């Protein structure tokens, strides 16, 4: 059985089988067998290929979800689980933000609590960009149906859109700043995601319950695990479809 997911991912990145083979240091015929016969590569090569193709190992090879080693690695990614976001120690947010050197990704609707906890967040983000970090901040579109639905669900109505506008205003100095991208999305938000290098906080949303009352999972990326990369892939897809927030 052919592996069409792998074939498609290679084509999407405008690569050839030989390109993939060279990048992950295997014979081109080996990569050809992965595609044409569906052969499962060695774990090390799966990880390398997934990283090269900017996707999840389990997407390219769904059978790995039954791999006991992958299951163990995914469990190892879970650092802690907090029953409510308000129980996440405030110093943890600061430690993760201050320690990030390469990537800061935020996916929220409003995220006003970040501004409340970090009044100088805009300056912190531009400072991180100056130091070489890539910053991506995704806010809900205040005029979207998804935001209106969440406002109604949480019984706060237009206050949800107002929170987004507040965060936009607080981050106005970062819009257009080199290394910082502020975008607006219209997706249904199943989870708010906060990524700081290899650490991630996932605020899981529960119907009818406000975000501060909902659980947060602290993940740390582990080779062979699926959780961190699966959530990051979701954020990447939303970012790709989001629109830049205009200056002013």
Secondary structure, DSSP 8 states (H G I E B T S, - for coil): ---HHHHHHHHHTT--HHHHHHHHT--HHHHHHHHHT-----HHHHHHHHHHTTS-HHHH-GGGGG-HHHHHHHHHTEEEEESSGGGS-HHHHHHHHHH-SSEEEEE-S--HHHHHH-TTHHHHHHHHHHTT-EEEEEEE-TTSHHHHHHHHHTT-TTHHHHHHHHHHHHTGGGTT-TTEEEEEE-S--SEEEEEETTEEEEEE--TTS-GGGS-EEEEE--TT-SHHHHHHHHHHHHHHH-EE----
